[in-house]
Amino acid sequence: VMTLRSKDLLVRISFYWKPLFSGKYLLVTNIVSGGGMLGLGDIIQQSRAKRKTPTKERDWFRTGRMFAVGCSMGPFLHYWYLWLDRVYTGKVLKIVAKKVLIDQIVASPLLGAWYFIGMAQAFRKRFADWSVWPTAQMINFYFLPARFRVLYVNTVTLGWDTYLSYLKHRVITALQCSCITMNQVIITMYK
């Protein structure tokens, strides 16, 4: 009895999810999943920070901005993967390696800059990006059908976005602490 209900539930979910990954809805799915994952990454980061400092307020405006930036990346990723799949067809290791290399050289820096410009903060891109994305993209281009590429990247991005949120807001906190420390030094000097 339990197995039949579980199977029925999966069939219902599949019925509702299938249109989201085909035709005209795929672009919308890719846009919303980009915003959703970026926003969720920020929520996870803020929850982590709140556990360390329980009095800290949750910044929903910050999460909204992260959601908006993520949504703005969706169309680029959607058309980027369509183009890559059209120009480099197949799952031969040589083709997959070309896709990963082009993705890292072109899309990764653009999206990194897009994120930080969108968040109105300067950021020096770190090499950590190269430790995560080549492997993720090998899986993406080798194993996944084209219609799932953006959702997969958005899902992997959840962890990456949590890290970016931490990094971006850690820098602000460090700068604020430096300013406070410098102000204390200046005040102490003039006493």
C-alpha positions, 0 to 999 in steps of 0.5 A: 500500500505504501509503495503504491502511494509513493509511486502515485506521488512521484507520478504526480510530481513528474506530471507537474515538473515535466513542463518546466524542463521543456519548451517555453517554460525552460527559460522561466525555470532557469531564471527562477532556479537561478534566483532561488538558489542564489537567494537560498544560498544567502539564507543559509549563510545568514542562518549560519551567521545568526547561530554565531550571533543570535541577536543579529537581524536577518536581512531580507533585503539582502536576500532579495537582492541576491534573488534578483541577481540570480534571476538576472543570470538565468537568461545568460546561462540558458542561452550559453548552454544552448550555444555550447551544446549546439557548437560542441555536440556529443559526450566524447571526453574531448568535446566535454573538456572543450566545453569545460575549458570554454565555460571556465574561460568565458562564462565563469569570469563573466558570471563572477563579475556579474554577481559582484557588480550586481551586488554593487561590491568590488571583488577580486576573483579567487582560484577557488572557482577553478577547484569547483567548476571544472569537475561540476561542468564535466558532470554537467556536459557528460552525464546530463541532458541539455534541458537539465543543465541550468538547473544542475548548475543552479543546484551546484551553485547553491553551495558556491553562492553560500560561499560567495555570500559569506565572502562578500559579507565577511569582507564588509565586516572586516573593513568595518572592523578595520575602520573601527580599529583605525578610528580608535587608534586616531582617537587614542593618538589625539587624547 
